[in-house]
């Protein structure tokens, strides 16, 4: 509910459906892609690190493997620690989403990613990036993932 005012207005009353849950489906980026890439609707990636910090990304396009960056300026990063902070697109570049079998990257610039997850979905990282002008989403720039979910429009 806290994120609803930050979503594109056309999505504010749409129902969401759980597409991927690491606790249910296993910690695997390949499985995450299989669960999410068949849909073209926007998706919400939520995760919690081992220090109990919750954060994630609203992805205006489906999370999928790609050879280059894709997505739109509706994409944003967010953190719930301690209260909701949203980091919208700055307009400085278009490095929204990029995924391959070893890494999922959200936001970028100058060799840093706003949020990245490894292929096993055990480790990730968050750095300041030009795309979103964000602060690191986790207490540590590299973190261990405790829980991860991806929600899509039903």
HELIX and SHEET records of a PDB file:
HELIX    1   1 UNK A    4  UNK A    6  5                                   3    
HELIX    2   2 UNK A    9  UNK A   11  5                                   3    
HELIX    3   3 UNK A   22  UNK A   25  1                                   4    
HELIX    4   4 UNK A   29  UNK A   36  1                                   8    
SHEET    1   A 6 UNK A  16  UNK A  21  0                                        
SHEET    2   A 6 UNK A 142  UNK A 153 -1                                        
SHEET    3   A 6 UNK A  43  UNK A  49 -1                                        
SHEET    4   A 6 UNK A  54  UNK A  59 -1                                        
SHEET    5   A 6 UNK A  76  UNK A  79 -1                                        
SHEET    6   A 6 UNK A  85  UNK A  87 -1                                        
SHEET    1   B 6 UNK A  16  UNK A  21  0                                        
SHEET    2   B 6 UNK A 142  UNK A 153 -1                                        
SHEET    3   B 6 UNK A 123  UNK A 125 -1                                        
SHEET    4   B 6 UNK A 115  UNK A 118 -1                                        
SHEET    5   B 6 UNK A 103  UNK A 106 -1                                        
SHEET    6   B 6 UNK A  97  UNK A  99 -1                                        
END                                                                             
